[in-house]
Amino acid sequence: MDCIFCKIANKEIPSQIVYEDDKVIAFKDLDPQAPVHFLVIPKEHIKSADELNAENCAVIGRIFEVIPQIAKELGLENGYRIVNNCGEDGGQTVGHIHFHVLGGRLLAWPPG
């Protein structure tokens, strides 16, 4: 498998890790769109939200359990945005489910 996020999770590619446990890893985005911008991924390869099922969905709960902890540690006191892109039309560019967490400034809506 040639998945860049699996390689990051397996420490084959260096990254700026901000959190890690046995199920998930979070690291800074290489092209940040806000003063604080990190990604949270499951270590298990799941291509997108379309592949979530009864056997693998618990890890998404774990991701949403650790996001507030990481956000607080990184100083996101006034809020943040969590984004998941699903599929090509949804803007997903890496075939491994991931959640962008952005903050540190006022974020406009719609994004652009």
N, C-alpha and C positions, 0 to 999 in steps of 0.2 A: 504494500500500500504506500502511495506517495502523498500522504496527507501532511501538510506543513504543521497543523495543530497537533497531530499525533506525535510528530517529531519533537515539537516543543514540550509536550507532556512527558515524553520519554527522555528528555534532556539531550537529544541528538542535535538540536539547534538551540543556541543560547537565547535567552530572553530575560527581560527584567521582571522576575516573578514577584508579585505582591502578596500572594497567598497560595498555599498548597496543602491539601490533605490527601487521604487515600482515594478519594473519588473525583475531586475537582482541582483545577489549577487556574489561577488568575495571573495575568501579566499585562504590562503596559502595551498599548497599541503603538505600532511603529510609525503611524501617521495620525497623531492625535488631532481630534477635531474640537477639543476643549482643553482647558488647563489640566484637568484630570480626565484621562480616558484609558480605561483598561478593559480587557476581555476576560470573561469567565467561561471556561469550557469543561465538559466532563472529560475525564481521562479516557473513558471508553469511547470508541468511535461510534458516533451517531451522526448520520449525514445531515439531517435537518429535522425540523419539527414534524415533518411528514412521516418520519420513521419512529416517532414516539409511540410506545405501546405499554401494556400492563407490566411487561418484564423490565423495561428500561426507564420508565418515567420518574422513578423515585430520585434519580440523580438531579433532575430539574428542580425538585423541591430542595435538595441540598444546595444547589446553586443559589436559589432565592433565599436560603437561610444564611449564607455567607456574604452575600452582596452588602447588606446593611453594615455588617461588621467591617468589611474592607472599606466601604465608603466613609465610615466614621474614622477609621485609622488614617485615611488619606485627607481628612479635613472637610469632607462634604457635609457641612452643617446645615446648609440652606436648601438641600435637595439635590437631586440628580435624575438623569434619564436612563432607562434601561431599554435597549433596542435589540430585537432579534429579527434578522432578515431570513426569509424562507424561500428558497428556490431562486432561479434566475430572474424572474419578473419581480421578485421581492427584494432584489439587490444583493442576494447572498453570493459572495465571491470566493469563499472557501467552503468546501463540502464537508464541514464538520460543524455541528450545531454550536453556536457561540452567542454570548450575550455581551453587547457593548454597554459599558457603564460610563456615562459622560457627566461631568459637573465642573464646578469651580467658576462658573459664569452663568448669567441668565441665558437660557436656551429658548430660542424662538420656536413657534409652531405656526405653520408646518416648517419642518427643517429645510434648510436650503442654504 
